[in-house]
Amino acid sequence: MTRDFSQKQYLLFDLDGTLTDSKDGITRSAQYALAQLGIQVEDPQQLVSFVGPPLRDSFLQYGRLSEAQADQAVVWYRERFQKTGMFENSVYNGIPALLAQLRGQGRKLLLATSKPEIFAVRILKHFGLYRFFDFIGGSTLDHSRVRKDDVISYVLRQFPVPVLDDAVMIGDRKHDVLGARACGLECIGVLYGYGSREELDKCHPDGIAESVQALGRMLGAFGKAISAEE
């Protein structure tokens, strides 16, 4: 049985890998932070796994760091990211048109990102996407809200959705799918970001979109809605 997402009125979007291609800024900032700890990574491409998950978790897993080292790595990462890294970024082709169409249909657009909220706001404003969103929710700098399910719960508290069946999360990594499920939401996984089909298939999203255009059609924009299996 295929699902119809074209009638969903509340659309929660991830940021990195879903709205913007943020790989360069994230990987270069992670490379810089690791270098401060004496861990040299010659090719930032090796750090693509940092795109999407909570940052501290990525440092713990990649560098086998202690808790204290991971905390310090986050500080160094943000040192570079807030000056340079957040703008080493680009909006995926078709995203502004998609958001404009969805907004024009009267749909409510909400951001739910593991990126610190203060950075997410600056990024959306810089790239002209801020105006499309009814609410922007992200993580906190003090690590009190970093898990994806915590971020989604926060968004749903601040911008209440009367009926959860009326909402869907859209993201590119397993954290989006699992976080949405923990909060009682359906989730569409997108394959144009940084999560592989294998990663998404393992956590069974409710729909998969190969491209921005396919996502748009699935949501009832860019023409006729398509099924979750197309």
C-alpha positions in Angstrom: 0.0 0.0 0.0 1.4 3.4 -1.0 1.1 6.5 1.1 -0.2 9.8 -0.1 1.8 12.7 1.3 0.2 15.3 -0.9 -2.4 16.1 1.8 0.1 16.6 4.7 -0.3 20.1 6.0 2.7 20.2 8.3 6.1 19.5 6.7 9.2 19.2 8.8 12.4 19.6 6.9 15.9 18.6 7.8 18.6 21.2 6.7 21.9 19.6 5.8 21.6 17.2 2.9 17.9 18.0 2.4 17.7 21.7 1.7 21.4 22.6 1.3 24.5 20.8 0.2 26.6 21.6 3.3 29.4 19.0 2.9 32.3 21.3 2.3 31.7 23.6 5.3 31.0 20.7 7.7 33.9 18.5 6.6 36.5 21.3 6.5 35.4 22.5 9.9 35.7 18.9 11.3 39.1 18.5 9.6 40.2 21.8 11.4 38.9 20.6 14.8 40.6 17.2 14.5 43.9 18.8 13.5 43.9 20.8 16.7 43.9 17.4 18.5 46.7 16.1 16.4 44.5 14.0 14.1 45.4 14.8 10.5 42.8 14.1 7.9 44.3 14.9 4.4 41.0 14.5 2.5 37.9 16.2 4.0 35.8 13.7 1.9 36.7 11.1 4.5 34.5 13.2 7.0 31.3 13.1 5.0 29.8 11.0 7.9 29.8 14.2 9.9 26.9 15.6 7.7 23.6 15.0 9.5 24.3 13.3 12.9 24.8 15.3 16.1 28.3 16.8 15.9 29.6 15.5 19.3 28.5 12.0 18.5 30.4 12.2 15.2 33.6 13.2 16.9 33.3 10.4 19.5 32.7 7.8 16.7 35.2 9.0 14.1 38.2 10.0 16.3 37.7 7.6 19.2 37.9 10.6 21.4 37.3 10.9 25.1 34.2 12.8 26.2 36.4 15.8 27.1 38.2 15.7 23.8 34.9 15.5 21.9 33.6 18.6 23.7 36.8 20.5 22.9 36.6 19.4 19.3 33.1 20.8 19.1 34.4 24.2 20.3 37.1 24.2 17.6 34.7 23.1 15.0 32.3 26.0 15.8 35.3 28.4 15.8 35.8 27.8 12.1 32.2 27.0 11.2 30.7 30.2 12.4 33.3 32.3 10.6 33.6 30.4 7.3 32.1 26.9 7.3 28.4 27.7 7.3 28.7 29.6 4.1 30.7 26.9 2.3 27.3 25.6 1.3 24.8 25.8 -1.5 21.0 25.3 -1.9 20.0 22.2 -3.9 18.5 23.0 -7.3 14.8 23.2 -7.1 14.5 23.7 -3.3 13.4 27.4 -3.4 10.7 26.6 -6.0 9.5 23.6 -4.0 9.3 25.6 -0.8 7.5 28.5 -2.6 4.9 26.1 -4.1 4.3 24.4 -0.8 4.0 27.7 1.0 1.6 29.0 -1.7 -0.6 26.0 -1.0 -1.0 27.1 2.6 1.1 24.3 4.0 3.1 24.9 7.2 6.8 24.5 6.8 8.9 23.7 9.9 12.7 23.2 10.2 13.9 20.4 12.4 17.7 20.2 12.3 20.5 18.8 14.5 22.5 21.9 13.6 22.4 24.6 16.4 19.4 26.7 15.9 21.3 29.9 15.9 23.4 28.7 12.9 20.4 27.3 11.1 18.7 30.7 11.2 21.8 32.5 9.8 22.1 29.9 7.0 18.5 30.2 6.0 18.6 34.0 6.0 21.9 34.0 4.0 20.5 31.7 1.3 17.0 33.4 1.2 15.1 30.4 2.6 14.1 31.9 6.0 10.9 33.5 4.6 9.4 30.2 3.7 9.4 28.8 7.2 6.7 29.1 9.9 9.1 27.8 12.6 12.8 27.0 12.8 14.0 24.4 15.4 17.5 23.1 16.0 19.8 21.9 18.6 21.3 23.9 21.5 24.9 25.0 21.9 25.0 23.5 25.4 24.1 20.0 24.2 20.8 19.9 26.1 18.9 19.3 22.9 20.9 17.4 20.2 19.2 14.1 19.3 16.9 14.3 16.3 13.9 13.0 18.3 14.5 15.7 20.9 14.7 18.4 18.1 11.5 17.1 16.5 9.7 17.0 19.9 10.8 20.6 20.5 9.4 21.7 17.2 6.1 20.0 17.8 5.9 21.6 21.3 6.6 25.1 19.9 4.4 24.7 16.8 1.7 22.3 17.8 0.4 19.9 15.2 -3.3 19.0 16.0 -3.1 15.6 14.4 0.3 13.9 13.9 -1.1 12.0 10.9 -1.2 15.5 9.3 2.6 15.9 9.4 5.6 14.3 7.8 9.4 14.6 8.4 11.7 14.9 5.4 15.4 14.1 5.7 18.4 12.3 4.2 19.8 10.3 7.1 18.6 7.4 9.4 18.5 9.9 12.3 15.6 11.7 10.6 13.7 8.5 10.0 14.3 7.1 13.5 13.7 10.5 15.2 10.4 11.0 13.3 9.2 7.5 14.3 10.1 8.1 17.9 7.8 11.1 17.8 4.9 9.4 16.0 5.6 10.9 12.6 5.9 9.5 9.1 9.2 10.2 7.3 10.3 10.6 3.7 13.9 9.8 3.1 15.7 11.7 0.3 18.5 10.1 -1.7 20.1 13.3 -3.1 21.7 14.1 0.3 24.2 12.1 2.3 22.3 9.0 3.4 22.7 6.0 1.1 19.8 3.9 0.0 21.2 1.1 2.1 21.2 3.3 5.2 17.6 4.4 4.6 16.3 1.0 3.6 17.5 -0.4 6.9 15.3 2.0 8.9 12.3 1.7 6.6 11.1 5.3 5.8 7.5 5.7 4.7 8.7 7.0 1.4 11.9 7.6 -0.6 12.5 10.4 -3.1 15.4 10.1 -5.5 15.5 13.8 -6.3 14.1 17.2 -5.3 11.7 17.0 -8.2 10.5 13.5 -7.1 10.1 14.9 -3.5 8.0 17.8 -4.9 5.7 15.5 -6.8 5.4 13.2 -3.8 4.3 16.2 -1.7 1.8 17.4 -4.3 4.0 20.1 -5.9 5.7 20.2 -9.3 2.7 18.6 -10.9 0.8 15.4 -10.0 1.7 13.7 -6.8 3.6 10.4 -7.1 3.5 7.4 -4.9 6.0 6.7 -2.2 7.5 3.9 -4.2 8.3 5.9 -7.4 
